[in-house]
Amino acid sequence: MGTVGDLVIDSHSGEVRYVAIVWGGSEDNRLFAVPFQAFAVKDNPDGDVPIVLVLDVNPLQLEGAVREQDRGG
């Protein structure tokens, strides 16, 4: 499970384009830019926040992705 680190918003339309996901161990956090369309927006059954973003990938897929830090981002 990761957390949302930031959002990239289109300044003309106001739409969210990318979600910056922070994922990894506490000492090896990684930042990934994921297109917003890749997420499902769901009601949160726990109720601590009204909605959650769900990304249907497994940890191995994230491990193989290019990190933003590796791109110089």
C-alpha positions in Angstrom: 0.0 0.0 0.0 1.3 3.4 -0.9 0.3 7.0 -0.2 -0.5 10.0 -2.4 2.5 12.3 -2.2 1.3 14.9 -4.7 -1.0 15.6 -7.6 -0.2 17.0 -11.0 -3.1 19.2 -12.1 -3.7 20.6 -15.6 -3.6 24.3 -15.2 -6.0 24.9 -18.1 -8.7 22.3 -17.3 -8.2 21.9 -13.6 -8.2 18.1 -14.0 -5.8 15.8 -12.2 -3.4 14.3 -14.7 -1.0 12.3 -12.5 -0.8 11.1 -9.0 2.6 10.9 -7.3 2.6 7.7 -5.3 5.1 7.2 -2.4 5.8 3.5 -2.0 8.4 1.3 -0.4 10.0 0.6 2.9 10.4 3.4 5.4 14.0 3.9 4.5 13.6 3.2 0.8 10.6 5.2 -0.2 10.1 5.6 -4.0 8.1 8.2 -5.9 6.1 7.0 -8.9 4.0 9.2 -11.3 0.9 7.3 -12.3 -1.8 8.6 -14.7 -4.9 9.4 -12.8 -7.0 7.3 -15.2 -5.2 4.2 -13.9 -7.0 4.6 -10.5 -10.4 3.6 -9.4 -12.1 6.1 -7.0 -13.9 4.1 -4.3 -15.9 4.9 -1.1 -13.8 4.2 1.9 -15.3 1.4 4.0 -13.3 2.5 7.1 -14.7 6.0 7.0 -11.6 7.8 8.2 -11.5 9.6 4.8 -14.5 9.7 2.4 -12.8 8.1 -0.6 -9.7 6.1 -1.6 -7.8 5.7 -4.8 -7.3 2.1 -5.8 -4.5 1.1 -8.2 -4.7 -2.5 -9.5 -1.0 -3.4 -9.6 1.1 -5.8 -7.6 4.4 -4.9 -5.9 6.4 -6.6 -8.6 5.0 -4.3 -11.2 6.0 -1.3 -9.1 9.4 -2.7 -8.5 9.9 -2.8 -12.3 8.6 0.7 -13.0 10.9 3.6 -13.6 11.1 5.8 -10.5 10.8 9.5 -10.9 14.1 9.8 -9.0 15.8 7.7 -11.7 14.5 10.1 -14.4 15.9 13.0 -12.5 12.5 14.1 -11.2 
